Amino acid sequence: MARNEVRPIVKLRSTAGTGYTYVTRKNRRNDPDRMVLRKFDPIARKHVAFREER
């Protein structure tokens, strides 16, 4: 149970508006705010910011 509370599964959605998502885990103690990662969007065919979706 502790695993799900500390490191929840989050969905990262592309800010390019393509609807592409990545799924990852994050440490809630280190990153209490919404996570933003720059990753590759294959639909847009470039690196864009992916924002955490709740």
PDB file of N, H, CA, C and O in Angstrom:
ATOM      1  N   MET A   1       0.806  -1.200   0.000  1.00  0.00           N
ATOM      2  CA  MET A   1       0.000   0.000   0.000  1.00  0.00           C
ATOM      3  C   MET A   1       0.851   1.266   0.000  1.00  0.00           C
ATOM      4  O   MET A   1       0.505   2.245  -0.661  1.00  0.00           O
ATOM      5  N   ALA A   2       1.952   1.252   0.732  1.00  0.00           N
ATOM      6  H   ALA A   2       2.233   0.457   1.269  1.00  0.00           H
ATOM      7  CA  ALA A   2       2.793   2.437   0.812  1.00  0.00           C
ATOM      8  C   ALA A   2       3.354   2.806  -0.555  1.00  0.00           C
ATOM      9  O   ALA A   2       3.612   3.979  -0.824  1.00  0.00           O
ATOM     10  N   ARG A   3       3.541   1.829  -1.404  1.00  0.00           N
ATOM     11  H   ARG A   3       3.332   0.876  -1.186  1.00  0.00           H
ATOM     12  CA  ARG A   3       4.087   2.103  -2.730  1.00  0.00           C
ATOM     13  C   ARG A   3       3.175   3.029  -3.528  1.00  0.00           C
ATOM     14  O   ARG A   3       3.661   3.939  -4.199  1.00  0.00           O
ATOM     15  N   ASN A   4       1.890   2.817  -3.468  1.00  0.00           N
ATOM     16  H   ASN A   4       1.496   2.077  -2.923  1.00  0.00           H
ATOM     17  CA  ASN A   4       0.957   3.648  -4.230  1.00  0.00           C
ATOM     18  C   ASN A   4       0.830   5.053  -3.660  1.00  0.00           C
ATOM     19  O   ASN A   4       0.527   5.989  -4.400  1.00  0.00           O
ATOM     20  N   GLU A   5       1.055   5.220  -2.366  1.00  0.00           N
ATOM     21  H   GLU A   5       1.301   4.460  -1.765  1.00  0.00           H
ATOM     22  CA  GLU A   5       0.921   6.536  -1.755  1.00  0.00           C
ATOM     23  C   GLU A   5       2.133   7.420  -2.048  1.00  0.00           C
ATOM     24  O   GLU A   5       1.978   8.615  -2.296  1.00  0.00           O
ATOM     25  N   VAL A   6       3.333   6.847  -2.022  1.00  0.00           N
ATOM     26  H   VAL A   6       3.460   5.876  -1.821  1.00  0.00           H
ATOM     27  CA  VAL A   6       4.543   7.643  -2.193  1.00  0.00           C
ATOM     28  C   VAL A   6       4.860   7.870  -3.662  1.00  0.00           C
ATOM     29  O   VAL A   6       5.241   8.975  -4.049  1.00  0.00           O
ATOM     30  N   ARG A   7       4.707   6.832  -4.489  1.00  0.00           N
ATOM     31  H   ARG A   7       4.398   5.935  -4.175  1.00  0.00           H
ATOM     32  CA  ARG A   7       5.043   6.939  -5.910  1.00  0.00           C
ATOM     33  C   ARG A   7       3.825   6.605  -6.775  1.00  0.00           C
ATOM     34  O   ARG A   7       3.731   5.496  -7.302  1.00  0.00           O
ATOM     35  N   PRO A   8       2.904   7.539  -6.924  1.00  0.00           N
ATOM     36  CA  PRO A   8       1.702   7.261  -7.717  1.00  0.00           C
ATOM     37  C   PRO A   8       2.006   7.248  -9.220  1.00  0.00           C
ATOM     38  O   PRO A   8       2.980   7.845  -9.677  1.00  0.00           O
ATOM     39  N   ILE A   9       1.164   6.563  -9.961  1.00  0.00           N
ATOM     40  H   ILE A   9       0.372   6.078  -9.589  1.00  0.00           H
ATOM     41  CA  ILE A   9       1.256   6.551 -11.423  1.00  0.00           C
ATOM     42  C   ILE A   9       0.612   7.835 -11.929  1.00  0.00           C
ATOM     43  O   ILE A   9      -0.517   8.156 -11.558  1.00  0.00           O
ATOM     44  N   VAL A  10       1.335   8.572 -12.782  1.00  0.00           N
ATOM     45  H   VAL A  10       2.252   8.311 -13.083  1.00  0.00           H
ATOM     46  CA  VAL A  10       0.805   9.812 -13.347  1.00  0.00           C
ATOM     47  C   VAL A  10       0.823   9.716 -14.868  1.00  0.00           C
ATOM     48  O   VAL A  10       1.634   9.001 -15.457  1.00  0.00           O
ATOM     49  N   LYS A  11      -0.082  10.448 -15.479  1.00  0.00           N
ATOM     50  H   LYS A  11      -0.741  11.029 -15.001  1.00  0.00           H
ATOM     51  CA  LYS A  11      -0.177  10.498 -16.931  1.00  0.00           C
ATOM     52  C   LYS A  11       0.348  11.849 -17.390  1.00  0.00           C
ATOM     53  O   LYS A  11      -0.081  12.888 -16.889  1.00  0.00           O
ATOM     54  N   LEU A  12       1.274  11.838 -18.341  1.00  0.00           N
ATOM     55  H   LEU A  12       1.623  10.994 -18.748  1.00  0.00           H
ATOM     56  CA  LEU A  12       1.844  13.067 -18.895  1.00  0.00           C
ATOM     57  C   LEU A  12       1.233  13.304 -20.267  1.00  0.00           C
ATOM     58  O   LEU A  12       1.376  12.464 -21.155  1.00  0.00           O
ATOM     59  N   ARG A  13       0.555  14.431 -20.459  1.00  0.00           N
ATOM     60  H   ARG A  13       0.439  15.114 -19.738  1.00  0.00           H
ATOM     61  CA  ARG A  13      -0.105  14.751 -21.724  1.00  0.00           C
ATOM     62  C   ARG A  13       0.665  15.841 -22.455  1.00  0.00           C
ATOM     63  O   ARG A  13       1.147  16.791 -21.838  1.00  0.00           O
ATOM     64  N   SER A  14       0.774  15.701 -23.759  1.00  0.00           N
ATOM     65  H   SER A  14       0.382  14.930 -24.260  1.00  0.00           H
ATOM     66  CA  SER A  14       1.513  16.635 -24.597  1.00  0.00           C
ATOM     67  C   SER A  14       0.853  18.010 -24.602  1.00  0.00           C
ATOM     68  O   SER A  14      -0.371  18.124 -24.676  1.00  0.00           O
ATOM     69  N   THR A  15       1.684  19.058 -24.523  1.00  0.00           N
ATOM     70  H   THR A  15       2.678  18.966 -24.464  1.00  0.00           H
ATOM     71  CA  THR A  15       1.168  20.424 -24.608  1.00  0.00           C
ATOM     72  C   THR A  15       1.022  20.882 -26.055  1.00  0.00           C
ATOM     73  O   THR A  15       0.554  21.990 -26.315  1.00  0.00           O
ATOM     74  N   ALA A  16       1.428  20.021 -27.002  1.00  0.00           N
ATOM     75  H   ALA A  16       1.809  19.121 -26.791  1.00  0.00           H
ATOM     76  CA  ALA A  16       1.302  20.374 -28.421  1.00  0.00           C
ATOM     77  C   ALA A  16      -0.128  20.187 -28.920  1.00  0.00           C
ATOM     78  O   ALA A  16      -0.442  20.572 -30.046  1.00  0.00           O
ATOM     79  N   GLY A  17      -0.992  19.603 -28.101  1.00  0.00           N
ATOM     80  H   GLY A  17      -0.736  19.291 -27.186  1.00  0.00           H
ATOM     81  CA  GLY A  17      -2.387  19.439 -28.492  1.00  0.00           C
ATOM     82  C   GLY A  17      -2.654  18.206 -29.330  1.00  0.00           C
ATOM     83  O   GLY A  17      -3.718  18.102 -29.942  1.00  0.00           O
ATOM     84  N   THR A  18      -1.715  17.263 -29.376  1.00  0.00           N
ATOM     85  H   THR A  18      -0.852  17.348 -28.879  1.00  0.00           H
ATOM     86  CA  THR A  18      -1.896  16.061 -30.174  1.00  0.00           C
ATOM     87  C   THR A  18      -2.646  14.976 -29.415  1.00  0.00           C
ATOM     88  O   THR A  18      -3.172  14.047 -30.026  1.00  0.00           O
ATOM     89  N   GLY A  19      -2.699  15.083 -28.093  1.00  0.00           N
ATOM     90  H   GLY A  19      -2.271  15.839 -27.597  1.00  0.00           H
ATOM     91  CA  GLY A  19      -3.370  14.074 -27.295  1.00  0.00           C
ATOM     92  C   GLY A  19      -2.491  12.901 -26.930  1.00  0.00           C
ATOM     93  O   GLY A  19      -2.969  11.950 -26.311  1.00  0.00           O
ATOM     94  N   TYR A  20      -1.217  12.936 -27.294  1.00  0.00           N
ATOM     95  H   TYR A  20      -0.829  13.708 -27.797  1.00  0.00           H
ATOM     96  CA  TYR A  20      -0.295  11.848 -26.986  1.00  0.00           C
ATOM     97  C   TYR A  20       0.065  11.897 -25.508  1.00  0.00           C
ATOM     98  O   TYR A  20       0.258  12.977 -24.950  1.00  0.00           O
ATOM     99  N   THR A  21       0.158  10.721 -24.868  1.00  0.00           N
ATOM    100  H   THR A  21       0.001   9.844 -25.322  1.00  0.00           H
ATOM    101  CA  THR A  21       0.459  10.671 -23.442  1.00  0.00           C
ATOM    102  C   THR A  21       1.574   9.676 -23.146  1.00  0.00           C
ATOM    103  O   THR A  21       1.770   8.702 -23.873  1.00  0.00           O
ATOM    104  N   TYR A  22       2.294   9.938 -22.071  1.00  0.00           N
ATOM    105  H   TYR A  22       2.135  10.729 -21.480  1.00  0.00           H
ATOM    106  CA  TYR A  22       3.244   9.005 -21.482  1.00  0.00           C
ATOM    107  C   TYR A  22       2.717   8.659 -20.097  1.00  0.00           C
ATOM    108  O   TYR A  22       2.014   9.464 -19.486  1.00  0.00           O
ATOM    109  N   VAL A  23       3.044   7.478 -19.595  1.00  0.00           N
ATOM    110  H   VAL A  23       3.615   6.824 -20.091  1.00  0.00           H
ATOM    111  CA  VAL A  23       2.669   7.075 -18.246  1.00  0.00           C
ATOM    112  C   VAL A  23       3.952   6.801 -17.474  1.00  0.00           C
ATOM    113  O   VAL A  23       4.828   6.081 -17.954  1.00  0.00           O
ATOM    114  N   THR A  24       4.064   7.373 -16.278  1.00  0.00           N
ATOM    115  H   THR A  24       3.352   7.957 -15.888  1.00  0.00           H
ATOM    116  CA  THR A  24       5.249   7.210 -15.461  1.00  0.00           C
ATOM    117  C   THR A  24       4.866   7.278 -13.990  1.00  0.00           C
ATOM    118  O   THR A  24       3.700   7.486 -13.653  1.00  0.00           O
ATOM    119  N   ARG A  25       5.842   7.104 -13.125  1.00  0.00           N
ATOM    120  H   ARG A  25       6.789   6.935 -13.398  1.00  0.00           H
ATOM    121  CA  ARG A  25       5.643   7.263 -11.680  1.00  0.00           C
ATOM    122  C   ARG A  25       6.433   8.466 -11.225  1.00  0.00           C
ATOM    123  O   ARG A  25       7.430   8.839 -11.843  1.00  0.00           O
ATOM    124  N   LYS A  26       5.979   9.081 -10.126  1.00  0.00           N
ATOM    125  H   LYS A  26       5.169   8.778  -9.624  1.00  0.00           H
ATOM    126  CA  LYS A  26       6.722  10.192  -9.573  1.00  0.00           C
ATOM    127  C   LYS A  26       6.764  10.074  -8.062  1.00  0.00           C
ATOM    128  O   LYS A  26       5.879   9.482  -7.444  1.00  0.00           O
ATOM    129  N   ASN A  27       7.807  10.649  -7.476  1.00  0.00           N
ATOM    130  H   ASN A  27       8.526  11.130  -7.978  1.00  0.00           H
ATOM    131  CA  ASN A  27       7.944  10.657  -6.034  1.00  0.00           C
ATOM    132  C   ASN A  27       7.218  11.885  -5.506  1.00  0.00           C
ATOM    133  O   ASN A  27       7.634  13.015  -5.761  1.00  0.00           O
ATOM    134  N   ARG A  28       6.148  11.669  -4.781  1.00  0.00           N
ATOM    135  H   ARG A  28       5.810  10.751  -4.574  1.00  0.00           H
ATOM    136  CA  ARG A  28       5.313  12.768  -4.308  1.00  0.00           C
ATOM    137  C   ARG A  28       6.039  13.637  -3.272  1.00  0.00           C
ATOM    138  O   ARG A  28       5.749  14.828  -3.156  1.00  0.00           O
ATOM    139  N   ARG A  29       6.973  13.055  -2.527  1.00  0.00           N
ATOM    140  H   ARG A  29       7.209  12.088  -2.621  1.00  0.00           H
ATOM    141  CA  ARG A  29       7.716  13.832  -1.530  1.00  0.00           C
ATOM    142  C   ARG A  29       8.681  14.812  -2.187  1.00  0.00           C
ATOM    143  O   ARG A  29       8.827  15.941  -1.720  1.00  0.00           O
ATOM    144  N   ASN A  30       9.338  14.394  -3.259  1.00  0.00           N
ATOM    145  H   ASN A  30       9.220  13.476  -3.638  1.00  0.00           H
ATOM    146  CA  ASN A  30      10.297  15.265  -3.944  1.00  0.00           C
ATOM    147  C   ASN A  30       9.628  16.229  -4.909  1.00  0.00           C
ATOM    148  O   ASN A  30      10.109  17.349  -5.087  1.00  0.00           O
ATOM    149  N   ASP A  31       8.534  15.824  -5.532  1.00  0.00           N
ATOM    150  H   ASP A  31       8.143  14.915  -5.387  1.00  0.00           H
ATOM    151  CA  ASP A  31       7.838  16.636  -6.537  1.00  0.00           C
ATOM    152  C   ASP A  31       6.361  16.770  -6.181  1.00  0.00           C
ATOM    153  O   ASP A  31       5.527  16.109  -6.799  1.00  0.00           O
ATOM    154  N   PRO A  32       6.014  17.606  -5.202  1.00  0.00           N
ATOM    155  CA  PRO A  32       4.601  17.732  -4.838  1.00  0.00           C
ATOM    156  C   PRO A  32       3.784  18.485  -5.887  1.00  0.00           C
ATOM    157  O   PRO A  32       2.567  18.315  -5.951  1.00  0.00           O
ATOM    158  N   ASP A  33       4.428  19.312  -6.710  1.00  0.00           N
ATOM    159  H   ASP A  33       5.417  19.449  -6.658  1.00  0.00           H
ATOM    160  CA  ASP A  33       3.719  20.065  -7.742  1.00  0.00           C
ATOM    161  C   ASP A  33       3.542  19.209  -8.991  1.00  0.00           C
ATOM    162  O   ASP A  33       4.032  18.081  -9.060  1.00  0.00           O
ATOM    163  N   ARG A  34       2.847  19.748  -9.961  1.00  0.00           N
ATOM    164  H   ARG A  34       2.449  20.664  -9.905  1.00  0.00           H
ATOM    165  CA  ARG A  34       2.656  19.007 -11.209  1.00  0.00           C
ATOM    166  C   ARG A  34       3.969  18.902 -11.961  1.00  0.00           C
ATOM    167  O   ARG A  34       4.724  19.869 -12.067  1.00  0.00           O
ATOM    168  N   MET A  35       4.225  17.718 -12.477  1.00  0.00           N
ATOM    169  H   MET A  35       3.611  16.933 -12.391  1.00  0.00           H
ATOM    170  CA  MET A  35       5.473  17.436 -13.167  1.00  0.00           C
ATOM    171  C   MET A  35       5.400  17.921 -14.619  1.00  0.00           C
ATOM    172  O   MET A  35       4.375  17.758 -15.281  1.00  0.00           O
ATOM    173  N   VAL A  36       6.486  18.513 -15.108  1.00  0.00           N
ATOM    174  H   VAL A  36       7.319  18.645 -14.571  1.00  0.00           H
ATOM    175  CA  VAL A  36       6.595  18.919 -16.508  1.00  0.00           C
ATOM    176  C   VAL A  36       7.905  18.361 -17.034  1.00  0.00           C
ATOM    177  O   VAL A  36       8.974  18.692 -16.522  1.00  0.00           O
ATOM    178  N   LEU A  37       7.828  17.513 -18.058  1.00  0.00           N
ATOM    179  H   LEU A  37       6.959  17.244 -18.474  1.00  0.00           H
ATOM    180  CA  LEU A  37       9.010  16.924 -18.669  1.00  0.00           C
ATOM    181  C   LEU A  37       9.006  17.225 -20.162  1.00  0.00           C
ATOM    182  O   LEU A  37       7.949  17.289 -20.790  1.00  0.00           O
ATOM    183  N   ARG A  38      10.192  17.409 -20.719  1.00  0.00           N
ATOM    184  H   ARG A  38      11.051  17.358 -20.209  1.00  0.00           H
ATOM    185  CA  ARG A  38      10.326  17.638 -22.162  1.00  0.00           C
ATOM    186  C   ARG A  38      10.647  16.297 -22.806  1.00  0.00           C
ATOM    187  O   ARG A  38      11.724  15.737 -22.600  1.00  0.00           O
ATOM    188  N   LYS A  39       9.694  15.787 -23.593  1.00  0.00           N
ATOM    189  H   LYS A  39       8.819  16.242 -23.760  1.00  0.00           H
ATOM    190  CA  LYS A  39       9.834  14.467 -24.210  1.00  0.00           C
ATOM    191  C   LYS A  39       9.425  14.543 -25.670  1.00  0.00           C
ATOM    192  O   LYS A  39       8.889  15.553 -26.126  1.00  0.00           O
ATOM    193  N   PHE A  40       9.684  13.465 -26.397  1.00  0.00           N
ATOM    194  H   PHE A  40      10.119  12.644 -26.026  1.00  0.00           H
ATOM    195  CA  PHE A  40       9.389  13.415 -27.828  1.00  0.00           C
ATOM    196  C   PHE A  40       7.922  13.083 -28.070  1.00  0.00           C
ATOM    197  O   PHE A  40       7.393  12.128 -27.500  1.00  0.00           O
ATOM    198  N   ASP A  41       7.278  13.859 -28.903  1.00  0.00           N
ATOM    199  H   ASP A  41       7.708  14.634 -29.366  1.00  0.00           H
ATOM    200  CA  ASP A  41       5.901  13.603 -29.322  1.00  0.00           C
ATOM    201  C   ASP A  41       5.953  13.076 -30.755  1.00  0.00           C
ATOM    202  O   ASP A  41       6.246  13.839 -31.675  1.00  0.00           O
ATOM    203  N   PRO A  42       5.673  11.772 -30.966  1.00  0.00           N
ATOM    204  CA  PRO A  42       5.788  11.206 -32.319  1.00  0.00           C
ATOM    205  C   PRO A  42       4.746  11.745 -33.295  1.00  0.00           C
ATOM    206  O   PRO A  42       4.966  11.705 -34.505  1.00  0.00           O
ATOM    207  N   ILE A  43       3.639  12.237 -32.805  1.00  0.00           N
ATOM    208  H   ILE A  43       3.460  12.270 -31.821  1.00  0.00           H
ATOM    209  CA  ILE A  43       2.620  12.785 -33.708  1.00  0.00           C
ATOM    210  C   ILE A  43       3.066  14.150 -34.235  1.00  0.00           C
ATOM    211  O   ILE A  43       2.930  14.438 -35.424  1.00  0.00           O
ATOM    212  N   ALA A  44       3.602  14.990 -33.338  1.00  0.00           N
ATOM    213  H   ALA A  44       3.712  14.756 -32.372  1.00  0.00           H
ATOM    214  CA  ALA A  44       4.115  16.301 -33.735  1.00  0.00           C
ATOM    215  C   ALA A  44       5.523  16.198 -34.324  1.00  0.00           C
ATOM    216  O   ALA A  44       6.001  17.127 -34.975  1.00  0.00           O
ATOM    217  N   ARG A  45       6.183  15.057 -34.087  1.00  0.00           N
ATOM    218  H   ARG A  45       5.795  14.302 -33.558  1.00  0.00           H
ATOM    219  CA  ARG A  45       7.529  14.760 -34.574  1.00  0.00           C
ATOM    220  C   ARG A  45       8.565  15.758 -34.074  1.00  0.00           C
ATOM    221  O   ARG A  45       9.442  16.187 -34.825  1.00  0.00           O
ATOM    222  N   LYS A  46       8.456  16.130 -32.777  1.00  0.00           N
ATOM    223  H   LYS A  46       7.744  15.782 -32.167  1.00  0.00           H
ATOM    224  CA  LYS A  46       9.448  16.996 -32.152  1.00  0.00           C
ATOM    225  C   LYS A  46       9.334  16.869 -30.638  1.00  0.00           C
ATOM    226  O   LYS A  46       8.366  16.310 -30.122  1.00  0.00           O
ATOM    227  N   HIS A  47      10.324  17.390 -29.940  1.00  0.00           N
ATOM    228  H   HIS A  47      11.110  17.844 -30.360  1.00  0.00           H
ATOM    229  CA  HIS A  47      10.300  17.392 -28.481  1.00  0.00           C
ATOM    230  C   HIS A  47       9.436  18.548 -27.995  1.00  0.00           C
ATOM    231  O   HIS A  47       9.602  19.688 -28.429  1.00  0.00           O
ATOM    232  N   VAL A  48       8.517  18.242 -27.091  1.00  0.00           N
ATOM    233  H   VAL A  48       8.383  17.316 -26.739  1.00  0.00           H
ATOM    234  CA  VAL A  48       7.625  19.261 -26.523  1.00  0.00           C
ATOM    235  C   VAL A  48       7.515  18.992 -25.008  1.00  0.00           C
ATOM    236  O   VAL A  48       7.947  17.952 -24.511  1.00  0.00           O
ATOM    237  N   ALA A  49       6.936  19.943 -24.314  1.00  0.00           N
ATOM    238  H   ALA A  49       6.585  20.787 -24.718  1.00  0.00           H
ATOM    239  CA  ALA A  49       6.715  19.788 -22.879  1.00  0.00           C
ATOM    240  C   ALA A  49       5.498  18.901 -22.650  1.00  0.00           C
ATOM    241  O   ALA A  49       4.467  19.053 -23.305  1.00  0.00           O
ATOM    242  N   PHE A  50       5.637  17.981 -21.718  1.00  0.00           N
ATOM    243  H   PHE A  50       6.475  17.857 -21.186  1.00  0.00           H
ATOM    244  CA  PHE A  50       4.538  17.123 -21.316  1.00  0.00           C
ATOM    245  C   PHE A  50       4.197  17.468 -19.881  1.00  0.00           C
ATOM    246  O   PHE A  50       5.069  17.438 -19.012  1.00  0.00           O
ATOM    247  N   ARG A  51       2.932  17.797 -19.617  1.00  0.00           N
ATOM    248  H   ARG A  51       2.223  17.821 -20.323  1.00  0.00           H
ATOM    249  CA  ARG A  51       2.492  18.233 -18.295  1.00  0.00           C
ATOM    250  C   ARG A  51       1.692  17.125 -17.631  1.00  0.00           C
ATOM    251  O   ARG A  51       0.940  16.401 -18.285  1.00  0.00           O
ATOM    252  N   GLU A  52       1.866  17.006 -16.327  1.00  0.00           N
ATOM    253  H   GLU A  52       2.476  17.593 -15.796  1.00  0.00           H
ATOM    254  CA  GLU A  52       1.149  15.980 -15.559  1.00  0.00           C
ATOM    255  C   GLU A  52      -0.350  16.274 -15.561  1.00  0.00           C
ATOM    256  O   GLU A  52      -0.785  17.411 -15.374  1.00  0.00           O
ATOM    257  N   GLU A  53      -1.114  15.217 -15.778  1.00  0.00           N
ATOM    258  H   GLU A  53      -0.760  14.295 -15.929  1.00  0.00           H
ATOM    259  CA  GLU A  53      -2.568  15.295 -15.790  1.00  0.00           C
ATOM    260  C   GLU A  53      -3.110  14.530 -14.602  1.00  0.00           C
ATOM    261  O   GLU A  53      -2.639  13.426 -14.327  1.00  0.00           O
ATOM    262  N   ARG A  54      -4.058  15.060 -13.903  1.00  0.00           N
ATOM    263  H   ARG A  54      -4.441  15.956 -14.126  1.00  0.00           H
ATOM    264  CA  ARG A  54      -4.585  14.370 -12.726  1.00  0.00           C
ATOM    265  C   ARG A  54      -5.910  13.732 -12.986  1.00  0.00           C
ATOM    266  O   ARG A  54      -6.483  13.112 -12.091  1.00  0.00           O
TER     267      ARG A  54
END
